[in-house]
Amino acid sequence: MIKKALVLLLPVLVPIFSIGQVTQPERFEMVVDNNHECRLISAGEDGLFILKDLENDDQGNSVVEITLLDTSFDIQWIRRYALNKDFGYIDYHYYDGRVYVLFNNFDVKNRNLELVSWDLAGNVFHSPIRNYIPFSYFDFKATKNAVMVSGYFNYRPVVILYNMTDGVPRVLPGLFNDKSKLIEIQINTNDTFDVLLSGRTIDKRNTMFFNTFDINGSLVKRIILDSDKTHNLLFGRSQAMEENSQIVAGVYGRFNTEYSRGIFVTNVNQYGEQKVKYYNYAEFKNFFSYMKARREQRVKDRIERRKIKDKKIKFNYRLRVHDLIDNGDDYILLGEAFYPKYRNASPVTGANFFNPSWSGNGGGAASGMMFEGYRYTHAVVMGFNKNGDLLWDNSFEINDILSFELEQFVHAATSGDKIALLYVFDNQIRYKIVQKNDVLEGKEQLDIKLMYEGDRSPEGSTNILGLEKWFDNTFYTYGTQRVVNIQADIQNVHREVFFINKLVYK
């Protein structure tokens, strides 16, 4: 009887141990106060940079302290750099063993930029960038001996390439289109980079444009994605493949709208040959799984009734897609659905009713509605092969995030055909593990792991500032926290810290 019982239990135990889990193996702490802002820059397997603002020096210069941690959170070196007080951060980027930090002048009449970089040994390099164009910033990337700064001038896209060898800034050709919007700058491995834009063709179709440049700023090729008047390409992401081909995936919809009706995928070869495939949201198995069971079933019943009548049901979603994930022979697309949330604005005597953030998002005093932020509903994850064929899809409900900025909250880690989806909210780590169309582990919650035995964090004293992908299946989450420990061997009974916790999915 005992042997028989063991045989029956084994099939139950094996799947449990094969699901995988999210752990917090290491933590880094740094004592800070509210006046010292910290910024983190991932260097992948080379470590993690911390940029910390310090007090101004005797000459009034802004002092930046930069620290390099390895992947075990051991400090490799600490450096300080004095920057002219008239300059402030724009953005930063890590590429090939060096972190690049871009600054601009607070004086709107001075359009020059400052580029400061550190290599992994702690050596600093400083390059002033002459700039004569009053553009609004969009993105910043670095590549071999050059950096690219993109933005808009008179509502038109512009990309400035700064070659660090000759120190000459160049405006890239072929981008100054009054109907185009910048999507991303993608760095390639063959000393080229792509500028991806969305816009309209001559026959007024919404589509996407690829402009490939070499590191000298010369246009190598330009590709326009195929689209038609019933499938306007609204937004997308690209991933380089072998033989100079690319896979592109994103959302499509009707003409001139911010709502999408489904996902498109295409493989574009080096000659621009392509075949775009479209997938209506109704074709996905788990797109509506974020809903409550009864509502989800009603939606699926509607879809089936339309299929019987040989008609398609059309859903409209605002879906923000993120970078494509290369998972061996397949590619994974991750996106987040959201909608703008408003509430009635009651007149108050003496109140300042004009707020640019309201009017910029479609609300404001004139309409009597106040913009509260973007409400995220769920994340979707789907797999495609190199030909753009849909293999599976899944979703992760997000019922609690309201943000004034559109940003990425959910991140993904892969382990074979298993995927962990993670985000942080209410000072907890939330995750879900899926395997293609199946859910292996529903939404779980993790508290931030503290450093020492006996540590505790008083309620309301933890402030998680974000979660980011680091390398492979490793993430880091960071924030500020007040920690109390009354053990005799702990010197700081009360400590205010900036913390970084490593998260690993395995």
C-alpha positions as CSV (number, residue, x, y, z in Angstrom):
1,M,0.0,0.0,0.0
2,I,2.9,2.4,0.8
3,K,4.5,1.9,-2.6
4,K,1.2,2.4,-4.4
5,A,0.6,5.6,-2.5
6,L,4.0,7.0,-3.5
7,V,3.3,6.2,-7.2
8,L,0.0,8.2,-7.0
9,L,1.6,11.2,-5.4
10,L,4.5,11.6,-7.8
11,P,2.5,13.0,-10.7
12,V,1.1,15.7,-8.4
13,L,4.5,16.7,-7.0
14,V,6.4,17.0,-10.3
15,P,4.4,19.9,-11.9
16,I,4.6,21.9,-8.7
17,F,8.4,21.9,-8.7
18,S,8.6,22.7,-12.4
19,I,6.5,25.8,-12.3
20,G,9.3,28.1,-11.2
21,Q,9.4,30.9,-8.7
22,V,10.4,34.5,-8.2
23,T,13.0,35.0,-5.4
24,Q,14.8,38.0,-3.9
25,P,18.4,36.6,-3.3
26,E,20.2,39.9,-2.7
27,R,19.6,43.5,-1.5
28,F,21.7,46.7,-1.6
29,E,21.1,49.6,0.8
30,M,22.4,53.2,0.7
31,V,21.6,55.8,3.3
32,V,20.1,58.8,1.7
33,D,17.8,61.7,2.5
34,N,15.0,63.2,0.4
35,N,17.3,65.9,-1.1
36,H,19.5,63.3,-2.8
37,E,17.8,61.8,-5.8
38,C,19.1,58.4,-7.1
39,R,18.9,57.2,-10.7
40,L,19.7,53.6,-11.8
41,I,21.1,52.6,-15.1
42,S,21.3,48.9,-16.1
43,A,24.6,47.7,-17.5
44,G,23.2,44.2,-18.0
45,E,25.7,41.5,-16.9
46,D,28.3,44.2,-16.4
47,G,26.3,45.5,-13.3
48,L,24.3,48.5,-12.3
49,F,25.1,52.2,-12.2
50,I,23.8,54.5,-9.4
51,L,23.7,58.2,-10.1
52,K,23.2,60.2,-6.9
53,D,22.8,63.9,-6.6
54,L,25.0,65.6,-3.9
55,E,25.2,69.1,-2.5
56,N,26.7,71.7,-4.7
57,D,30.4,72.4,-4.3
58,D,32.1,75.7,-3.2
59,Q,31.9,77.0,-6.8
60,G,28.2,76.2,-7.0
61,N,28.6,73.3,-9.4
62,S,26.2,70.4,-9.2
63,V,28.0,67.3,-7.9
64,V,27.1,63.8,-9.1
65,E,28.2,60.7,-7.4
66,I,28.3,57.6,-9.6
67,T,28.7,54.1,-8.2
68,L,29.1,50.8,-10.1
69,L,27.7,47.7,-8.6
70,D,28.4,44.2,-9.9
71,T,25.6,41.7,-10.3
72,S,26.1,40.6,-6.7
73,F,25.7,44.2,-5.5
74,D,29.4,44.5,-4.5
75,I,30.7,48.1,-5.0
76,Q,33.3,48.2,-7.8
77,W,34.1,51.9,-7.5
78,I,32.7,55.3,-6.6
79,R,33.4,58.5,-8.5
80,R,32.3,62.1,-8.2
81,Y,31.8,64.6,-11.0
82,A,31.2,68.3,-10.9
83,L,28.7,69.7,-13.5
84,N,28.0,73.3,-14.3
85,K,25.0,74.2,-12.1
86,D,23.1,75.5,-15.2
87,F,22.8,71.9,-16.6
88,G,20.3,69.2,-15.7
89,Y,19.6,65.6,-16.7
90,I,17.9,64.7,-19.9
91,D,18.5,60.9,-20.3
92,Y,21.1,58.1,-20.1
93,H,21.9,55.0,-22.0
94,Y,24.4,52.1,-21.6
95,Y,26.2,50.6,-24.6
96,D,29.2,48.3,-24.9
97,G,30.9,48.9,-21.6
98,R,30.1,52.6,-21.2
99,V,27.3,54.5,-19.6
100,Y,26.3,57.8,-21.4
101,V,24.5,60.6,-19.5
102,L,23.1,63.5,-21.5
103,F,22.5,67.0,-19.9
104,N,21.0,70.2,-21.2
105,N,21.2,73.8,-20.2
106,F,18.4,75.3,-18.1
107,D,18.7,78.5,-20.2
108,V,16.4,78.1,-23.1
109,K,18.6,80.4,-25.2
110,N,21.5,78.0,-24.8
111,R,20.7,74.9,-26.8
112,N,24.1,73.2,-26.4
113,L,24.2,69.8,-24.7
114,E,26.7,68.1,-22.4
115,L,27.6,64.4,-22.8
116,V,29.4,62.7,-20.0
117,S,30.3,59.0,-20.0
118,W,32.0,56.5,-17.7
119,D,33.5,53.2,-18.7
120,L,33.6,50.1,-16.5
121,A,36.9,51.0,-15.0
122,G,35.6,54.4,-13.8
123,N,37.3,56.6,-16.4
124,V,35.2,59.7,-17.3
125,F,34.9,61.3,-20.7
126,H,33.3,64.7,-21.4
127,S,32.0,65.9,-24.7
128,P,30.1,69.2,-25.3
129,I,27.6,68.9,-28.1
130,R,26.9,72.0,-30.2
131,N,23.3,72.4,-31.0
132,Y,21.4,75.1,-32.9
133,I,18.0,73.5,-33.1
134,P,15.4,74.3,-30.5
135,F,13.8,70.9,-30.5
136,S,11.7,69.2,-27.8
137,Y,13.4,66.0,-26.6
138,F,12.1,62.4,-27.3
139,D,14.8,59.8,-27.1
140,F,18.6,59.2,-26.7
141,K,20.7,56.3,-27.8
142,A,24.4,55.5,-28.0
143,T,26.3,53.3,-30.4
144,K,29.9,52.8,-31.5
145,N,31.6,56.3,-31.4
146,A,28.3,58.1,-31.8
147,V,25.2,59.1,-30.0
148,M,21.7,60.0,-31.4
149,V,19.4,62.5,-29.9
150,S,15.8,62.6,-31.3
151,G,13.0,65.1,-30.8
152,Y,10.6,67.4,-32.6
153,F,11.1,70.8,-34.2
154,N,7.9,72.6,-35.2
155,Y,6.1,69.3,-34.5
156,R,8.3,67.5,-37.0
157,P,10.7,64.7,-36.2
158,V,14.4,65.4,-36.1
159,V,17.4,63.2,-35.1
160,I,20.8,64.6,-34.4
161,L,23.8,62.3,-34.7
162,Y,26.9,63.4,-32.8
163,N,30.1,61.6,-33.9
164,M,32.5,61.6,-30.9
165,T,35.5,61.2,-33.2
166,D,35.2,64.4,-35.1
167,G,32.9,66.2,-32.7
168,V,30.5,67.3,-35.5
169,P,26.7,67.1,-35.0
170,R,24.7,66.1,-38.0
171,V,20.9,66.2,-38.7
172,L,19.9,62.9,-40.2
173,P,18.3,63.2,-43.7
174,G,14.8,62.0,-44.7
175,L,13.0,62.3,-41.4
176,F,11.6,65.9,-41.6
177,N,8.0,64.8,-42.4
178,D,5.2,66.9,-40.9
179,K,2.9,63.8,-40.6
180,S,5.4,61.5,-38.9
181,K,5.8,60.5,-35.2
182,L,9.0,59.1,-33.7
183,I,8.6,55.6,-32.3
184,E,12.1,54.4,-31.4
185,I,15.8,54.3,-32.3
186,Q,17.0,50.7,-32.6
187,I,20.7,49.8,-32.4
188,N,21.8,47.0,-34.7
189,T,24.9,44.8,-34.4
190,N,26.4,45.7,-37.8
191,D,27.3,49.3,-37.1
192,T,24.0,50.6,-38.2
193,F,20.8,51.8,-36.5
194,D,17.2,52.2,-37.4
195,V,14.9,55.1,-36.8
196,L,11.3,53.9,-36.7
197,L,8.4,56.3,-37.3
198,S,4.7,56.2,-37.9
199,G,2.9,58.4,-40.4
200,R,0.8,58.6,-43.5
201,T,1.6,57.7,-47.0
202,I,0.8,59.8,-50.1
203,D,-2.5,58.0,-50.5
204,K,-3.3,58.8,-46.8
205,R,-2.7,55.3,-45.2
206,N,-1.4,55.1,-41.7
207,T,1.8,53.0,-41.7
208,M,5.3,52.7,-40.3
209,F,8.6,53.8,-41.8
210,F,12.1,52.2,-41.3
211,N,15.1,54.4,-41.9
212,T,18.5,52.6,-41.6
213,F,21.6,54.7,-41.1
214,D,25.3,54.0,-40.7
215,I,27.3,55.5,-37.8
216,N,28.3,58.4,-40.1
217,G,24.7,59.4,-40.6
218,S,24.3,58.2,-44.2
219,L,20.9,56.7,-45.1
220,V,21.4,53.0,-46.0
221,K,17.8,52.1,-46.8
222,R,14.2,53.1,-46.2
223,I,11.3,50.7,-45.9
224,I,7.6,51.4,-45.8
225,L,5.4,48.8,-44.2
226,D,2.5,47.6,-46.3
227,S,-1.0,48.6,-45.0
228,D,-4.4,49.2,-46.4
229,K,-7.3,51.5,-45.6
230,T,-9.0,48.9,-43.4
231,H,-5.8,48.0,-41.5
232,N,-4.0,51.2,-40.6
233,L,-0.7,50.5,-38.7
234,L,-0.7,52.7,-35.6
235,F,2.3,51.7,-33.5
236,G,4.8,49.0,-33.3
237,R,8.2,47.6,-32.3
238,S,11.0,45.9,-34.2
239,Q,13.6,43.2,-33.6
240,A,16.5,42.5,-35.8
241,M,16.9,38.9,-37.2
242,E,19.4,37.1,-39.2
243,E,20.4,38.2,-42.7
244,N,19.5,41.8,-42.1
245,S,15.8,41.0,-41.8
246,Q,13.4,42.3,-39.1
247,I,10.3,41.2,-37.4
248,V,7.8,44.0,-36.6
249,A,4.7,43.7,-34.4
250,G,2.3,46.3,-33.2
251,V,-1.3,47.5,-33.3
252,Y,-3.6,48.4,-36.2
253,G,-6.9,50.2,-36.3
254,R,-9.1,52.4,-38.3
255,F,-7.9,55.5,-40.0
256,N,-6.8,58.4,-37.8
257,T,-7.7,57.0,-34.4
258,E,-5.9,56.1,-31.2
259,Y,-8.0,52.9,-30.7
260,S,-6.6,49.7,-32.1
261,R,-8.6,46.6,-33.2
262,G,-5.9,44.0,-33.2
263,I,-2.3,43.1,-33.6
264,F,-0.2,43.0,-36.8
265,V,3.0,41.1,-37.4
266,T,5.3,41.0,-40.4
267,N,8.8,39.7,-41.3
268,V,10.6,42.2,-43.5
269,N,13.7,40.9,-45.4
270,Q,16.7,43.0,-46.4
271,Y,15.0,43.9,-49.7
272,G,11.9,45.2,-48.1
273,E,9.8,42.2,-49.1
274,Q,7.1,41.5,-46.5
275,K,3.7,40.1,-45.8
276,V,1.7,41.7,-43.0
277,K,-0.6,39.4,-40.9
278,Y,-3.5,40.7,-38.9
279,Y,-5.1,39.3,-35.7
280,N,-8.3,40.8,-34.5
281,Y,-8.6,40.9,-30.7
282,A,-11.6,38.5,-30.9
283,E,-9.2,35.8,-32.3
284,F,-7.1,35.6,-29.1
285,K,-8.0,32.9,-26.6
286,N,-7.1,34.8,-23.4
287,F,-7.3,38.5,-24.3
288,F,-10.4,38.9,-22.2
289,S,-9.3,36.8,-19.3
290,Y,-8.7,39.9,-17.1
291,M,-12.5,40.3,-16.9
292,K,-14.7,38.6,-14.2
293,A,-15.8,35.2,-15.3
294,R,-19.4,36.1,-16.2
295,R,-18.4,39.1,-18.2
296,E,-15.7,37.2,-20.1
297,Q,-18.2,34.5,-20.9
298,R,-20.7,37.0,-22.3
299,V,-18.0,38.5,-24.5
300,K,-17.0,35.0,-25.8
301,D,-20.6,34.1,-26.5
302,R,-21.0,37.3,-28.5
303,I,-17.9,36.4,-30.6
304,E,-19.3,32.9,-31.2
305,R,-22.7,34.2,-32.3
306,R,-21.0,36.5,-34.8
307,K,-18.9,33.7,-36.1
308,I,-22.0,31.6,-36.8
309,K,-23.4,34.5,-38.8
310,D,-20.0,34.8,-40.6
311,K,-19.5,38.2,-39.1
312,K,-16.6,39.6,-37.2
313,I,-17.0,41.4,-33.9
314,K,-14.8,44.5,-33.5
315,F,-13.2,45.6,-30.3
316,N,-11.5,48.9,-29.7
317,Y,-8.6,49.1,-27.2
318,R,-5.8,51.5,-26.4
319,L,-2.9,49.1,-26.2
320,R,0.7,50.1,-25.6
321,V,3.2,47.6,-27.0
322,H,6.7,47.2,-25.7
323,D,10.0,45.7,-27.1
324,L,9.8,42.3,-28.7
325,I,11.5,39.5,-26.8
326,D,13.7,37.1,-28.7
327,N,12.9,33.6,-27.3
328,G,14.9,31.3,-29.5
329,D,12.9,30.3,-32.6
330,D,9.9,32.5,-31.5
331,Y,9.3,36.1,-30.6
332,I,7.1,37.4,-27.7
333,L,5.2,40.6,-27.8
334,L,4.2,42.3,-24.5
335,G,1.6,45.0,-24.3
336,E,-0.6,46.9,-21.7
337,A,-4.2,48.0,-22.2
338,F,-5.3,51.3,-20.6
339,Y,-7.9,54.1,-20.8
340,P,-7.9,57.7,-19.6
341,K,-9.9,58.2,-16.5
342,Y,-11.8,61.5,-15.7
343,R,-14.0,62.8,-13.0
344,N,-16.4,65.7,-12.7
345,A,-14.6,69.0,-11.8
346,S,-16.8,71.0,-9.4
347,P,-16.2,74.7,-9.6
348,V,-14.3,76.1,-6.6
349,T,-13.9,79.9,-6.1
350,G,-10.3,80.9,-6.6
351,A,-9.2,77.5,-7.9
352,N,-6.7,77.3,-10.7
353,F,-8.8,75.4,-13.2
354,F,-6.3,75.5,-16.1
355,N,-3.9,72.6,-15.7
356,P,-1.9,71.7,-18.8
357,S,-1.9,68.0,-17.9
358,W,-5.7,68.0,-18.1
359,S,-6.0,69.8,-21.3
360,G,-3.2,67.9,-22.9
361,N,-5.1,64.6,-22.3
362,G,-8.4,65.7,-23.5
363,G,-9.9,67.1,-20.3
364,G,-10.0,70.4,-18.6
365,A,-12.2,73.1,-17.2
366,A,-14.0,73.8,-20.4
367,S,-15.4,70.3,-20.5
368,G,-16.1,70.2,-16.8
369,M,-14.0,67.0,-16.5
370,M,-10.7,66.5,-14.7
371,F,-8.1,64.1,-16.0
372,E,-7.2,61.7,-13.2
373,G,-4.7,59.5,-15.0
374,Y,-4.4,56.4,-17.2
375,R,-6.1,53.3,-15.7
376,Y,-4.4,50.1,-16.7
377,T,-6.6,47.1,-17.1
378,H,-4.4,44.2,-18.2
379,A,-1.2,43.1,-19.9
380,V,-1.2,40.8,-22.9
381,V,1.6,38.5,-23.9
382,M,1.6,36.5,-27.2
383,G,4.0,34.3,-29.1
384,F,4.8,34.4,-32.9
385,N,7.1,32.5,-35.1
386,K,9.5,34.1,-37.5
387,N,6.8,34.1,-40.2
388,G,4.4,36.1,-38.0
389,D,2.1,33.2,-37.3
390,L,0.3,33.5,-33.9
391,L,1.2,30.6,-31.7
392,W,-0.4,31.4,-28.3
393,D,-1.6,34.3,-26.1
394,N,-2.2,35.0,-22.5
395,S,-3.0,37.9,-20.2
396,F,-2.3,39.4,-16.7
397,E,-5.0,41.4,-15.0
398,I,-4.0,44.9,-13.7
399,N,-6.9,46.4,-11.8
400,D,-5.1,48.9,-9.6
401,I,-2.6,51.1,-11.5
402,L,-3.5,54.7,-12.2
403,S,-0.7,56.8,-13.7
404,F,-0.4,60.3,-15.1
405,E,2.3,59.1,-17.5
406,L,2.1,56.3,-20.0
407,E,5.0,54.0,-19.0
408,Q,5.7,50.3,-18.9
409,F,4.7,48.6,-15.6
410,V,4.6,44.9,-16.5
411,H,7.8,43.1,-17.4
412,A,8.4,39.6,-18.6
413,A,11.0,36.9,-18.0
414,T,11.2,33.6,-20.0
415,S,12.4,30.2,-19.0
416,G,11.8,27.9,-22.0
417,D,8.1,28.1,-22.7
418,K,7.3,29.5,-19.3
419,I,6.9,33.2,-18.7
420,A,6.8,35.2,-15.5
421,L,4.9,38.5,-15.7
422,L,5.8,41.0,-13.0
423,Y,4.9,44.5,-11.8
424,V,4.9,46.4,-8.5
425,F,2.0,48.2,-6.9
426,D,1.1,49.2,-3.3
427,N,4.7,48.5,-2.3
428,Q,4.4,44.8,-3.2
429,I,5.8,42.7,-6.1
430,R,3.0,41.0,-8.0
431,Y,3.6,38.2,-10.5
432,K,1.9,35.5,-12.6
433,I,3.5,32.5,-14.3
434,V,2.0,31.3,-17.7
435,Q,2.9,28.6,-20.2
436,K,1.7,29.5,-23.6
437,N,-2.2,29.5,-23.3
438,D,-2.2,28.1,-19.8
439,V,-1.8,29.8,-16.4
440,L,0.6,27.8,-14.1
441,E,0.4,30.2,-11.2
442,G,-2.2,32.9,-10.7
443,K,-1.4,36.4,-9.3
444,E,1.0,36.2,-6.3
445,Q,2.2,38.9,-4.1
446,L,5.7,39.3,-2.5
447,D,6.7,41.8,0.1
448,I,10.0,43.6,-0.3
449,K,12.6,41.4,1.4
450,L,14.7,43.2,4.0
451,M,18.5,42.9,4.6
452,Y,19.0,41.6,8.2
453,E,17.3,39.2,10.4
454,G,15.1,41.2,12.8
455,D,14.5,44.0,10.3
456,R,11.0,45.4,9.9
457,S,9.6,48.3,8.0
458,P,6.8,50.3,9.7
459,E,3.6,50.4,7.8
460,G,3.5,53.1,5.2
461,S,7.3,53.7,5.2
462,T,8.1,51.7,2.0
463,N,7.9,53.5,-1.3
464,I,8.7,51.3,-4.3
465,L,9.8,53.6,-7.2
466,G,10.0,51.0,-10.0
467,L,10.9,47.6,-11.4
468,E,13.1,47.1,-14.4
469,K,14.5,44.2,-16.4
470,W,18.3,43.7,-15.7
471,F,19.6,40.7,-17.6
472,D,18.4,37.2,-18.5
473,N,15.7,36.3,-16.0
474,T,16.9,38.9,-13.5
475,F,15.1,42.2,-12.5
476,Y,15.7,44.8,-9.9
477,T,13.2,46.8,-7.9
478,Y,14.1,49.9,-6.0
479,G,12.8,52.6,-3.7
480,T,13.1,54.2,-0.3
481,Q,12.3,52.6,3.0
482,R,12.4,53.2,6.7
483,V,13.8,50.2,8.6
484,V,13.8,49.4,12.3
485,N,15.9,46.7,14.0
486,I,16.4,46.5,17.8
487,Q,18.9,43.7,17.8
488,A,22.1,44.4,19.8
489,D,24.5,43.7,16.9
490,I,22.8,46.1,14.5
491,Q,24.4,49.6,14.8
492,N,21.6,51.6,13.1
493,V,18.4,50.8,15.0
494,H,16.5,53.2,12.7
495,R,17.7,53.8,9.2
496,E,16.4,55.6,6.1
497,V,17.7,53.8,3.0
498,F,17.5,53.8,-0.7
499,F,17.3,50.1,-1.5
500,I,17.7,47.8,-4.6
501,N,16.4,44.3,-4.5
502,K,17.4,41.7,-7.0
503,L,14.5,39.6,-8.4
504,V,15.2,36.3,-10.1
505,Y,12.8,34.0,-11.9
506,K,13.9,30.4,-12.1
